[in-house]
Amino acid sequence: MIPSGITRRSLLAAGAASLAAPARAQDLRTLRSIAAARGFVFGTAAASYELKDADFPPVLVGEAAQIVPEYEMKRGALEPQPGRYDFSALDTLFGFAARNGLSLRGHPLVWYTANPAWLKDSLAARRDERLLTGHIQTLLKRYTFASVDVVNEALMPPGSTQRGYRPSLWLAAFGPAYLDIAFHAARAAAPTTRLVYNDYGCEQGSAGNDRFRADTLRLLDGLLARGVPVDALGLQAHLTAFTDPVDQGKLRAFLEEVRARGLGLQVTELDVDDSGGSSDIARRDGAVADTARRFLDVVLDSPALESVLTWNLSDRYVDPPDEWRLKLAGFRYRKTPFDAAMRRKPLWEAMARAFAGRRAHLRL
């Protein structure tokens, strides 16, 4: 059932409006309008509880054209008992998006973690594909997404000593074919939605990252060779300001490999971890901004780029600070474009400059 006040038609119209409406005069210096003028979508992750803060919704609507749920679309939050869904939080978030002309991004349909406790036992008792496909169909028939992470983090991460597929209840039940099953089910339920494989670890330059880039391309090649309907690669882009710098050369070469395969590119969870840096806020903010700039200078140059989403807009809503960091310096993480008081930070300025400097590519 479509939630009250939200129809597939209204959600489609809201998404189209967010992409097509010309920027008003007062919007000319927002990330949303700068990105739109350069041919891609800017958006952010958010949660329904954040909308209760009076000063956040105006920032969200002014800066973002697209919204993705941080946690509230994960299966463990949605389906605590088999077939018994609680859509209240998602309906609140997506209803807000529809009323304010924001398109929707879905995250995630299939993940190795954040699943309800009952699901593992159910899959062990009966390896029924409907336990996978039914959830996908339920969400994609209820909501209309511009794009959706069909499968999230299927590969062993760059820091692992092992390679290949990440262990999961899905891998145990269906083998690697679970990806094929998921993407085909998603395409059947949502013929016009951009279907995305989403992961992290392609941005840095270590030997582990090199292996991960190769494994990611191998995974994509396999999907494409089997006729699996994958449309784009999602780069999570959880960057670090003081460790593991972005390797621009390796990232650029990797993105060209992705584009050569006919796939789109979406930056899905951009933030910059400032752990381990100076306690001086100006220095930390400068390092965060420079890290994002180095990353964006590469991805914005790709004709395949479709969207850039941050993992929230404001530091108010990032993970709480580690206890030792709080004791040492008394500060919060500063990962996002706005501080806890909803003021623009150097990261916002770096993103705005990078966005404005992009050529308005035609997608190839």
N, C-alpha and C positions, 0 to 999 in steps of 0.2 A: 504494500500500500504506500502511495506517495504521502508523506507527512502533510498534515493540515497546513494550508497556506503555501505549499510548495508543489508545483507541478513540473513535469518534464519540460513543458513549453516555457514556463517562466524561468526555469534554470538555464535553458538554452538561450533565451532572450537576454538574461542577465549576463551570461558569458559573452555573447556577441556584443552587447553594449560595452562591456569592459574593454574589449579589444578595438571597437570601431569608433567609440565616441571621441570627438576631438577634445583635447585638453582645454579646460577653461583657463582664463587668464591667471587665476590664483593658483592653478595646478602646475604651472610651467616649471617650477623647481621641486617636483616630487620625483621619486624614483619611478613611480608608475608612468608618469607622462614622458619622462626622458627615455625610458625603455621603449615605450610605444612608438615614439618618434624614430627609433632606431630599429624597429622591426621585430621586437621580441617582447615577451610578457615578463613583468616583475611581480612577484608575489611573496607570500610568507606563510610559515606555519603559525597556527594559533590554536587556542583551546576555548571552550565555551565559557569557562569560569572567568577568563580574562575580560570578557565583554562586560562584566559587572563593574569594572573600574571606569569611571566616567571619562577619564582623560585618554583612555586607550582607543576606543572605537573611532574617534575622529582621525587619529594618526593612522590606524589600520586602513580606513576607507580612503584617506587622502594619498597614502603612499603605495598601496598594493592594488593590483588588478586581479589577483588570484589568491585563493586561500587553500591551505592543506591542513588537515587535522594533525596535531602533534601526537596524541595518544588515542583519541577517542574513536578511531576507526580500527584499531587493533582488535583482533578477534576476542582476546581475553576480556576486553572491556565491553564488547558488544553482545557476546553470546555466553553468559555465565552458565546456562543450562542448555542442553541440546535443543535447538530449534526455538529457544526463547530469547529473543533479541530485545535489547533495551536501546532504542534509538534516540532517547530523549536528549542526550548531550549533542549528538550529531545533528539532530533536527534543529536544535538551538543555533549551532554554529552555521549550518548551511542555510537556515532560514535568514539569518543575519546577512549572509553573503548574497542571497537572492534579492533581498530588499535593497541592497546597496550596490548592486551591479557588479559583484565579484564573481568570476568564474571559479569552478571547483577543480581541485586536484585531489585524487584519491591516494591514500597511503595507509597500510599496504593491504593487498588482498591475501597474499601468501608469504609467510615469514617463518623462520625456524623457531622463533621464540614468541613470547607474549600471546600464547594460545591458552584457551581455557583448560583447566585440569582434566576435565572429562574427555577431551579430544584424543589424548594419547591412548587411553584405555579403549576407546571406541574403535580407533584405527587398529589396535592390536587384536581386537576381537573380530573385526571384519574389515578387510582392506577394500572398502567401498569407495569408489571415486566420487560418489555423491557427497561424501563428507568434505571433499575439496571443492567440487564444482557447485554444489548447492549454495555454499557461502558466497562464492563469486557471483552467482546469478542473483542471489538475494540483494546484494549491495548494488550491483550494476542496473538492476531493474528499479530500484528505489530511487537512486540518485543519478543525475547526469553529470559526468565528469568530462572536462576537456582532456585530461590525461590521468592515468592511474598507474601506480606501481603494482604490476601484476605479481611479480616475484621480487622479493627484497633479500639481498645478501645470501645468495645460494652457494657462494664459493668460500673456501678457506681464506681467512684474511692474510694480508701481507706479512704480519709478524709471526705467522704459524710456521712450524717446521714441516708441516704436511701441505700437500696441494690437492686440488680437485674439489669435489663437492663438500660443503659443510654438512656434518651430520645433523639430521633433523628427523622429526616424526614423519615428514613427507618423503624424505629419501628412504627411510626404513620401510615405508609402506609401498611405495611405487617405483623406487629407484629414480634415476635422473629424469625419467619420463614425466615426473610430476610437473616439471616446467612446461612441457608440451601440453599436458592436460589442462593446466591452468590458463595458458595463453589462448588455447582454442576455446575454452569455456568463456573467457572474457570477450573474445571477438564475437562469439555467437550472441552474447547478451548485450554487447555495446558496439555495434558495427562502426560507429564514427569516432569513438574515443581513441586517443593515442595510447597505445599499450607499451609500457616501459619496463625494462629490466633495470633495477636500481642497486647500486653497490658503492662501496668506498674503497680508497686505496690506490687510485689511478693517478693521483696528483703529485706525489712525492717521487724522490729519485733513488731510493735505496734498492739493493738487490732484491729484497722482498717485494717492493713495489714493481720492479721490472718483471718478476715472475707473475705477479698478480695481473699486470696489464696483458701479458701473454695469455694467461688463463682466461681473462675476460673476453679477449678476442676469439679464443678457441670456443668458448661457450656460445658467443654470438654467432660464430660461423656454423656451429652445429645446429642451432635453432633455425637459421636461415636456410641451411641445406635441407632440412626436414620440412620446410614450408610452414614453420611456426610463425604466427602473425605478431612478431615483435616490431614495433615502430621506432623505438628510440632507446638510447642508453641514458640512464640517470646517474649523474655524478653527484654524490652526496656533498662532497667538498667540505668535510669537517677538517679545517686547516689548523695549523699550529704556528703561533707567532715566533716562538723561541726554540723550537726543535723541529726536525723533519721539514725543511723548507720545500716549497714548491719547486719542482724542476721544470722550468719553462720549456726547454728543448724536448725533453722526453714527453711531456704532456702534449705539446704541439704535434709531435709525430704520431702519438696515440690517437688524438682527435681526428687527424687526417685519415688514419686507418678506419676509424668509425664512420666518418663521412663517406669514404670510398665504398663502404658496404651498403650505402643508401639509407643509413639510419640517421634519425634526428638526435639531437643532443639537448638534454635538460639538466640544468644545475638545480638540485632538488633540496639541499639541506645546508646551504652555506652558512657557516659561522667560523670564527677564528678564536681558538683557545689561547688564552694569554697566561697559562700556567708557567711558572718558572721564570717569569720576567721580573723586571724592576718593580718596586713598590710605588714608584713615581707614576701617577696616572697618565700624565702627558706622554711619557716615554712608552708606556704600555699601549696607549691608544695609537700612538704613531706606528708602533710595530705591527699592531693589528691591521691598521689601514694599509700599510705597505705590503703586508702579506696578501691581503685581499686584492690589492692592485696588481701584484705580480700574477696572481691566478686569473683575474679578469682580463688582463691584457692578452692572455692566450685564448681563453674560451670565447671572448667577444669577437675574436678574429675569425671564428669558424662560421662559414655559411650555414652549417647545420644547426646552429643554436636556435632553440625555440623559446626557452624561458630560463629565468634565474629566480630561485626562491631562497630566502634566508630561513634559518631555523629559529624563527621568531624575530620580531622587530625590536624588542626592548629587553635590556638587561634585567628588568624587573622580573621577567618570567624564565630566566635561564636557571639551570640547576643550581642549588644552593652551594655556596663556597665550601671547599674542603676545610675541615676544622683547623688544620695547622696553618692554612693560609689566613684564615680569619684571625687566629691568635697572633700571627706574625705581623700582619699589616692592617687588619680590619677592613678589607675591601672585598667587593664582589667581583665575579667574572665580568668582563666587559667584551662579550663576544659579538654583539649585535649592533645595528646602526644607530639605535637610540639608547640613551642611558635610562636608569630606573625612574627618572623624572620626566621621561618622554622628550628629552632634548637631543637634537642631532649631534652626533659625535664625528670625529675624524673619519671613522669607517664610512659613515653616510656620505661625507664629502668625497672620499676616494671612489666609492661606488658611483656617485653621480658623475664625476669627471670621466671615469672609465666608460660608463654608459654613453655619455655625450660624445665621446671620441670614436664610437663605433660607426663604421660604415653601415648604412641600411642595406644589408645584403638581401638579395633574392635567394630564397631557399632553393637548393639544387636537388 
